[in-house]
Amino acid sequence: MQEKESYVLAPCCRSSGDLQMYRQMVEIGDRIKGLKLDRPDRWKERISEEVQKLLSLKEQLGNAKPQKFQLKTPKGTRDYNPRQMAIREGVFKTIINCFKRHGAETIDTPVFELKETLTGKYGEDAKLIYDLADQGGEILSLRYDLTVPFARYLAMNKISTIKRYHIAKVYRRDNPAMTRGRYREFYQCDFDIAGQYDLMIPDAECVKIVAEILSELNVGDFIIKLNNRLLLDGMFAVCGVPEDKFRTICSAVDKLDKTFWEDVRSEMVDEKGLAPEVADRIGEYVRLNGQLELVEQLMQDEQMMKNKMARQGLEEMKLLLTYCQLFGVLNKVSFDLSLARGLDYYTGVIYEAILTSTTEKAQTDGADKNESVGVGSVAGGGRYDGLVGMFDPKGKKVPCVGVSIGIERLFSIMEAKAEAAEGKVRTTETQVYVASGQKNMLEERMKLCNLLWEGGIKTELSYKKNPKLLNQFQYAEEHGIPFLAIIGEQELKDGVVKVRNTSTREEETFPREKLLDEIRTRVSSS
Amino acid sequence: MQEKESYVLAPCCRSSGDLQMYRQMVEIGDRIKGLKLDRPDRWKERISEEVQKLLSLKEQLGNAKPQKFQLKTPKGTRDYNPRQMAIREGVFKTIINCFKRHGAETIDTPVFELKETLTGKYGEDAKLIYDLADQGGEILSLRYDLTVPFARYLAMNKISTIKRYHIAKVYRRDNPAMTRGRYREFYQCDFDIAGQYDLMIPDAECVKIVAEILSELNVGDFIIKLNNRLLLDGMFAVCGVPEDKFRTICSAVDKLDKTFWEDVRSEMVDEKGLAPEVADRIGEYVRLNGQLELVEQLMQDEQMMKNKMARQGLEEMKLLLTYCQLFGVLNKVSFDLSLARGLDYYTGVIYEAILTSTTEKAQTDGADKNESVGVGSVAGGGRYDGLVGMFDPKGKKVPCVGVSIGIERLFSIMEAKAEAAEGKVRTTETQVYVASGQKNMLEERMKLCNLLWEGGIKTELSYKKNPKLLNQFQYAEEHGIPFLAIIGEQELKDGVVKVRNTSTREEETFPREKLLDEIRTRVSSS
């Protein structure tokens, strides 16, 4: 799939309408200048009005010009064809089965939220939020993830315990890389556990779920990186980062999976004003990864153990790794101090799963060589104990932990696999094709079709009045429809129907009243 | 659910920042006035810049003021809780089964389209389209229905034959009436057949599908109104409507299901400038409804039969009603000359299903008495042979016909039914709850849980370190979990697990290695 840039041909009007528009613009300018300094309380409303008028002028300009008509989906989005949908449904089934196996319920929320609901939750990523146009009602934005709407849902309904999954599309005005499965509209499959529980038990179940899903989808080797925001903040403090820079430095560390330490260091020092020696101390820590032995090693680090946050973070990591062992997924995890996650709202454990095998390369055909290193993160999440409280009028906190499966990248891989296998993916489930080789049998075909539908059999017929028998056979074969029910003058006279097996080409004749039973027996065993 | 109006508290600043903002506004006004008349080609771009600056000023004003924080979903939208989701999933299953029984594939398209893709397709309804903010890329709008994106998909991929369903949310800035299931964000379930086929065969299958779905959902009596745009246009011509007023008069007729003929007549005469006697002639026709006998009656109408469109429309209606009879749904349809449908793109047969029984009243609790007359249309559609051609660079036409199930209104009814029945709706599928009555058994509970998960059993455990046994029993009972797997010191020593049936309270003990098989036998028969 090729990405295309959008463009608008430059307007080049010199028509008589220009003068009229020009006059309107001068008037708008006058009105804006004329807003009274003693009535700033009315500015907002008046500005809205003038913005509306300017936008309408702009639209007139746009409509008046010849535009190249574009037959495409918006940048960073795609359609799913029936074949892709069949693959997608399979992936969803695996994921939903896993969520249900862990006792989750499901909810749904609107695709847009009040803009203020999203404000202040995403840190530097907030610039990627899609806003809706101000059409004279509420100010709305498309959801950026499913976590913030979930927190809003909990606070709004005063729910303090729930284990839910939510599968829905989210929207980010990011730079798309569609060959690698990075889109502006994409599905997230979220599993979250809300409630006041004992340390690290739900947190470990989230790791287990990611491991189960990635194993079952059969997308090759993967590793789930684990870290902890408390530990990161403690480490920043120990290294000498001022507290007001924790989040921005954290967001720099987050880039380590895509770029070199040198670039991250220079972002910290040159852009974010960190002392070079502080950055270097951070550099020492973020190269560390391991499992329980790394926890032990850091527990020997006196400076770290003196910091309360770091100590708490390490204790949590120890417990989490122990529980991962009990859940049989220790071999799938790596305690990685370079894992930071971009979003502001995490307060404890953080996760990120990446694919490590080379099978993923299959799906980067035609992509830039340098870009084909990996599909990157396929799942991520963490603990966010403060988010629900941001929505509660009294600030009541509901501790939460969850993971999100980045399904589009997994689709890309599954699609490439299906492509490589060149196997036929059936996109319909039709069991019987009602056919006739004779003319003027349309009404009889319709009646027979109706009989099968009423009997719950998935049935199709040709929409032509007098289709050729060969074309009907061909249709059944091409669409993988296992049986044909064939009628003609003789069959009608005898009160029978001929049933043809599409693959063996064997034909049998049954009395019409026994047809449903015979078909049912055949489709259940085929 | 109560609707709430959005509002913004009036800003009331008199701060030192006011003066600065005031100066900025004067500057913007000057710049707009300063646009040069000899460079209209640059206006559009400059207006964009000034709009951005005004918007940013507006935002500063907004941010500076105390706003009442609103914990709500946007106007006209709602969340679905787990109970509602369980009901929704059931409804979807019925609908998807029906679509698959008729051999349909499925596709998906993005939630937004280029604005120009939607332009000129919806007639007077276009004002209800949600636009996205201009954030410096393409100009986008949320989809208004699934039909236009489907036509865009066909033209873009040069597909001329497909039978597909598409279940997704669409967006309309309409006046919401949520107690009656009318929302601004709502699901549509569309089934469409594209392709050059013989007259009325796919058209009749669409009627059959609506009848099957509404019957299976068990929402009471219903009637599927049928009409034909060709017949309507022919009838308008016969009555003396000028050709350029066909669509606007059609859109007036469309209101007949919600309002009286007198109001529609006055819209035609006073607003749309139709001669009173022409309106009265229309009035004579639109009161007619029936079945095949009405077709025969109209075929006696000499004036009608002289008009080519009317004649063609009547012949199509005759054929459609005959096919409806073959498909066993004649008793569910009514040929109704008052049916017009609002959208511009229909070119032939049109459908609309309405519920006629009184069961629907259950769901209008608390709604205004006058509003509780009915949930109105629950499905609609028709033939649109010109729409795909509007997208094809060469104007190549692909004839299409389809129906859309208005699922939200059906949900409202199903929800009310579930409420009235007061039955417990299970929102999870958990089969086993792993429990212990002793302390320090967390790790053993986790191990047992893992064993069951690995065996594919839907299992939960308490996230507390030392939960009380009674609380664990209670959890299983409240959530309808049929079995508990209980362990303690003794069970561990003996290598056994106690299985408790939640409803009968019977307990049996099994060797740990036989547990999976025993559980599987029990859950498959329970």
Interface residues (C-beta under 8 A of the other chain):
Chain A: S6 A10 P11 C12 C13 R14 D18 L19 M21 Y22 M25 V26 I28 G29 D30 R31 I32 K33 G34 L35 L37 P40 D41 W43 K44 I47 S48 E50 V51 L54 L55 L57 K58 L61 G62 Q67 F69 Q70 L71 K72 T73 P74 K75 T77 R78 D79 Y80 N81 P82 M85 R88 K100 R101 H102 G103 A104 E105 T106 I107 D108 T109 P110 V111 F112 E113 L114 E116 Y130 D131 L132 A133 D134 Q135 G137 E138 L140 L142 R152 Y153 A155 M156 N157 I162 R164 K169 Y171 R173 E185 I193 G195 Y197 D198 I201 P202 A204 K208 E212 Y323 L326 F327 G328 F391 P393 T427 T428 E429 T430 L442 E443 M446 K447 N450 W453 E454 G456 I457 K458 T459 E460 Y463 K464 K465 H479
Chain B: S6 V8 A10 P11 C12 C13 R14 D18 L19 M21 Y22 M25 V26 I28 G29 D30 R31 I32 K33 G34 L35 L37 P40 D41 W43 K44 I47 S48 E50 V51 L54 L55 L57 K58 L61 G62 Q67 F69 Q70 L71 K72 T73 P74 K75 T77 R78 D79 Y80 N81 P82 M85 R88 K100 R101 H102 G103 A104 E105 T106 I107 D108 T109 P110 V111 F112 E113 L114 E116 Y130 D131 L132 A133 D134 Q135 G137 E138 L140 L142 R152 Y153 A155 M156 N157 I162 R164 K169 Y171 R173 E185 I193 G195 Y197 D198 I201 P202 A204 K208 E212 Y323 L326 F327 G328 F391 P393 T427 T428 E429 T430 L442 E443 M446 K447 N450 W453 E454 G456 I457 K458 T459 E460 Y463 K464 K465 H479
